[in-house]
Amino acid sequence: MPHLWAVLVAVVVAGLTGVYLAWTAGRVERLQTRAAAAARALDAHLLRRAAAAAVLAEKRYGVELYAAARIALDAVPEEREAAENDLTRQLRAVRLDPADPACGAVIAASRRLALSRQVHTDLVRDARAARSRPLVRVCRMGRRHPWPRYFDIDDPTLALPADVPAG
């Protein structure tokens, strides 16, 4: 009879361990999937901002802003961060009027980009933390996905002139 209790305890412990491992694997998989989706959303917002900046540069501002926008649109992944930082610097150098629809589109795209970048950073941090746990590394739970990478750019939010209220 005492052996029966030992077997029962061993079965319960093994079952709980299996449930915990399955839950952990599911969590790692969900975080990886969400980080990948956030990276795609961030890429889409980067492209929208660069396109809006190119339209604005064609209408109003010079060659430098247009060139920075085209470089950001055409950049390969290895050069994307530098191109986006250059575009942000070019956008900060011009005076944007929120009343102008083209300027408003760039300002709105920059705000959405800032939010998307924050969401991406948070999800990458969470996915990296989950994959860094010893049990996850030992069981190789995240091996199907590449290691999530941060997208390190300057804050893309554009400051409005002091005499123009934010809207």
HELIX and SHEET records of a PDB file:
HELIX    1   1 PRO A    2  LYS A   59  1                                  58    
HELIX    2   2 VAL A   63  ASP A   74  1                                  12    
HELIX    3   3 PRO A   77  GLU A   79  5                                   3    
HELIX    4   4 ARG A   80  ALA A   93  1                                  14    
HELIX    5   5 PRO A  101  SER A  132  1                                  32    
HELIX    6   6 PRO A  134  CYS A  139  1                                   6    
END                                                                             
